[in-house]
Amino acid sequence: MRRKRRQSGCGFTLVEVLAAGMILALAAAALSLGVRQSLRSLQTARDYQQAAELLDRVMTKIDLIGPGNVSAEGPLAGQFDPPRERFEWESQIELLATEGWLYEVTVRIAWPNPAGQKQVVEAQTLLFDPPSQDKSGLSWEDV
């Protein structure tokens, strides 16, 4: 008697397993790329948020000291203390009115991004600084 071998038809062939593995590998690579891009975007958003906070801080100091005093005595540029030492700032103060009371103040915050390119945020405002407001006792380090 001859025995018939029975093929059960259960299981996967090698080709099917390899195809499924390739699909899984491509899906994992796409997911990894998406997560990496999300983390990069999150870091960029954090940098812009820090730059906006630092910009506000510099503008507030200029307003408190007085744009006339800052333009005469400085500083007009600088770098921040750690942990924000990679951010630097620069300001331009221009007298607009002939009476010497209205100033146009521009502040720029710059920093390098992970790719090494320079990122910049800038704000511009007008500040009223009449000579009757004595702010001579304030210095940059005090504020």
C-alpha positions, 0 to 999 in steps of 0.5 A: 500500500502506498501512502499518500502524502497529505499536504495540509495547505496551512502556513505561509510560503517563503515568498509570502513571509519575505513580502510581509517582512518588506512591507513591515520594514517599509512601514517602520522606516516611514514611521521613524521618518515621521517621528524624526520630523515631528521632533525636529518641528518641536525643537524649532517651535521651542527655539522660536518660543524662547526667541520670542521670550528673549525678544520681549525681555530685551524690548522691556529693558530698553523701554524701562531704561529709556531708548535715549539712554540705551542708544547713548550708553549701550549696549546695543547688542549682546549674547544671553547667559546659559542656558540660552547662550546660543541666542544673540541679540542686536538692537537699532534705536533711531530718533524719529521726532525732532523734539527727541521724544519718539524712537523707533526701536528694532530688536533682532534675536538670532540663533543657529538651527541644527542644520547650521543655518541662522534663524532670526526673529525681529520686532519693531516698535515706537517708544515715547521717551520724553526728557521729563522721565528721569531714568538715568539711575537704571542700567542694563545690568540692573534691569 
